[in-house]
Amino acid sequence: MTAELSTPAWERRFLAPDLTFPGWAPGSPDRLVFATTETGIWQLYAWDRSSGGRRRVTDHPVGVQTGMPTLDGTGVLWFQD
């Protein structure tokens, strides 16, 4: 039995990753940017709805939670201090 299945359901609900509402690129609505905690810390991901592919964009040790796609959807912008 895996550790995930041995964890009670009520506890797994609190361990589930968080996900932000995605931001759409105005010039390319199939290109989105969102943040999630699936790696344990907030990181940004780019998602191409037309191909179904997504890729992690940031790898910051403290995390990045806010970002947006460029106007044409070819890039991602975020602030890191």
Backbone bond lengths (Angstrom), bond angles and torsions (degrees), N, CA, C in turn:
res aa  C-N    CA-C-N  psi(-1)  N-CA   C-N-CA  omega(-1)  CA-C   N-CA-C  phi
1 M - - - 1.454 - - 1.527 108.43 -
2 T 1.310 117.00 131.81 1.455 120.38 -178.94 1.518 110.38 -77.65
3 A 1.344 115.15 160.42 1.463 120.20 -179.71 1.525 110.62 -62.99
4 E 1.341 116.50 -34.37 1.464 119.92 -179.48 1.522 110.97 -62.68
5 L 1.317 117.60 -42.27 1.456 120.91 -178.62 1.522 112.06 -76.66
6 S 1.319 117.75 -23.58 1.458 119.57 179.06 1.519 111.89 -81.52
7 T 1.328 118.14 -13.55 1.461 122.29 176.29 1.524 108.37 -77.52
8 P 1.323 118.07 131.73 1.470 119.54 -179.48 1.529 112.12 -59.89
9 A 1.325 116.31 150.28 1.473 121.87 -177.51 1.517 111.35 -58.05
10 W 1.321 118.68 -40.33 1.470 120.74 -178.52 1.516 110.85 -62.73
11 E 1.342 117.27 -34.18 1.462 120.92 -179.90 1.528 111.36 -76.71
12 R 1.342 117.96 -36.52 1.466 121.93 178.35 1.520 111.03 -62.15
13 R 1.348 118.53 -32.41 1.464 121.29 178.00 1.518 111.45 -60.93
14 F 1.320 117.47 -35.90 1.464 121.33 -179.22 1.527 112.27 -81.61
15 L 1.329 117.28 -16.09 1.461 121.88 179.58 1.520 112.61 -96.65
16 A 1.331 117.11 -4.72 1.466 120.82 -178.57 1.531 110.16 -65.24
17 P 1.332 117.85 144.60 1.470 120.11 179.86 1.528 112.34 -65.78
18 D 1.314 115.26 147.34 1.460 121.85 173.47 1.521 108.75 -88.60
19 L 1.324 116.15 156.55 1.458 122.12 -178.56 1.519 108.28 -144.25
20 T 1.333 116.56 133.97 1.463 119.81 177.04 1.521 109.82 -86.66
21 F 1.320 115.18 163.67 1.461 120.62 174.07 1.526 107.50 -69.28
22 P 1.331 119.02 133.85 1.471 119.52 -176.75 1.525 112.99 -71.89
23 G 1.336 114.49 153.45 1.456 121.49 173.70 1.519 109.29 -105.38
24 W 1.326 116.94 132.37 1.465 122.41 -178.50 1.512 111.32 -94.21
25 A 1.335 116.48 146.94 1.463 121.85 172.96 1.526 107.89 -80.26
26 P 1.335 118.78 125.21 1.464 120.83 -178.04 1.535 113.84 -57.18
27 G 1.312 117.60 -37.92 1.459 120.52 -177.55 1.516 114.13 -88.20
28 S 1.338 117.69 -6.62 1.460 121.40 -178.40 1.533 108.27 -151.19
29 P 1.326 118.37 85.44 1.460 121.27 -173.58 1.530 115.21 -64.39
30 D 1.326 117.96 -10.63 1.461 120.09 175.93 1.531 112.49 -84.08
31 R 1.316 117.98 -5.61 1.465 122.33 179.53 1.523 108.98 -103.97
32 L 1.337 116.58 122.45 1.452 121.96 -177.08 1.527 110.81 -129.78
33 V 1.327 115.37 160.14 1.460 122.81 174.90 1.523 107.42 -132.00
34 F 1.323 116.75 135.05 1.458 121.50 177.11 1.520 109.09 -146.03
35 A 1.328 116.03 165.26 1.462 121.65 177.37 1.522 108.28 -118.05
36 T 1.322 116.24 147.10 1.454 121.32 178.13 1.531 109.82 -147.80
37 T 1.321 115.06 159.37 1.466 121.37 178.09 1.527 111.26 -105.62
38 E 1.311 117.94 23.53 1.467 119.68 -175.76 1.527 112.94 -64.17
39 T 1.336 118.67 -20.25 1.469 121.12 175.62 1.523 111.34 -93.43
40 G 1.340 117.15 0.55 1.454 121.13 -179.55 1.515 113.67 104.01
41 I 1.318 117.07 -13.19 1.461 122.64 179.21 1.522 107.85 -145.28
42 W 1.335 117.21 150.13 1.467 120.29 -177.82 1.533 110.78 -61.98
43 Q 1.320 116.40 127.00 1.466 123.10 174.68 1.525 108.06 -140.90
44 L 1.332 115.65 154.10 1.468 121.31 -179.82 1.525 111.10 -91.61
45 Y 1.320 114.33 146.03 1.461 122.08 177.55 1.522 108.85 -130.92
46 A 1.313 116.01 145.58 1.467 122.63 172.46 1.526 106.81 -103.59
47 W 1.322 115.96 136.67 1.463 121.61 -177.39 1.519 108.68 -128.33
48 D 1.311 116.25 125.89 1.462 122.75 175.47 1.526 107.21 -104.23
49 R 1.318 116.47 103.06 1.470 120.36 -176.31 1.516 112.87 -63.90
50 S 1.327 117.82 -32.32 1.470 119.60 -177.13 1.525 111.75 -66.55
51 S 1.333 117.49 -36.18 1.466 119.97 179.27 1.526 111.72 -98.38
52 G 1.337 116.66 -17.35 1.460 120.13 -177.17 1.517 113.01 84.12
53 G 1.327 117.13 -3.92 1.453 120.71 -177.42 1.521 112.51 -81.25
54 R 1.304 114.99 148.41 1.460 119.89 173.55 1.516 108.15 -140.54
55 R 1.327 115.26 153.16 1.465 119.52 -179.00 1.519 109.71 -143.51
56 R 1.311 114.56 146.59 1.458 120.05 177.70 1.517 108.33 -77.36
57 V 1.329 117.15 130.40 1.454 122.37 -175.01 1.521 111.27 -100.18
58 T 1.329 118.24 -37.63 1.467 121.30 -177.43 1.518 111.11 -110.95
59 D 1.325 114.63 155.16 1.458 122.00 176.35 1.528 107.90 -145.70
60 H 1.309 115.50 57.95 1.453 121.27 -177.05 1.529 109.59 -93.22
61 P 1.345 118.69 134.85 1.465 120.27 -176.84 1.526 114.32 -62.69
62 V 1.330 117.85 -28.19 1.466 120.99 178.54 1.526 110.26 -91.56
63 G 1.313 117.41 -22.82 1.457 122.18 178.35 1.521 112.64 104.91
64 V 1.304 115.51 157.67 1.463 123.85 176.84 1.522 106.29 -134.38
65 Q 1.340 116.71 125.68 1.448 119.54 -175.66 1.523 113.39 -112.01
66 T 1.319 118.12 -20.39 1.456 120.04 -175.09 1.524 110.98 -120.65
67 G 1.309 116.53 125.95 1.457 122.28 177.22 1.511 109.42 -156.84
68 M 1.316 115.11 169.05 1.466 119.81 179.32 1.519 109.68 -149.51
69 P 1.332 116.68 152.81 1.462 119.01 177.00 1.527 110.13 -75.75
70 T 1.319 116.32 155.32 1.460 120.15 172.58 1.526 108.02 -67.30
71 L 1.318 116.84 165.85 1.469 120.71 -176.11 1.527 112.90 -56.74
72 D 1.354 116.80 -38.61 1.465 119.35 -178.92 1.532 112.92 -90.98
73 G 1.341 117.75 -1.96 1.456 121.65 176.92 1.513 115.35 80.86
74 T 1.327 118.74 6.97 1.466 120.60 -178.29 1.531 113.39 -87.51
75 G 1.315 117.23 -8.72 1.468 120.15 -178.47 1.517 111.33 -145.96
76 V 1.350 115.13 176.85 1.451 122.08 179.47 1.528 107.45 -129.89
77 L 1.336 115.58 137.02 1.465 121.71 177.69 1.523 109.42 -114.08
78 W 1.336 116.39 138.11 1.450 121.08 174.78 1.512 108.98 -152.31
79 F 1.315 115.26 160.84 1.470 120.76 179.50 1.509 107.83 -106.55
80 Q 1.314 115.59 130.83 1.460 121.59 179.34 1.524 107.49 -133.10
81 D 1.317 116.78 118.05 1.465 121.10 -177.13 1.509 110.04 -107.86
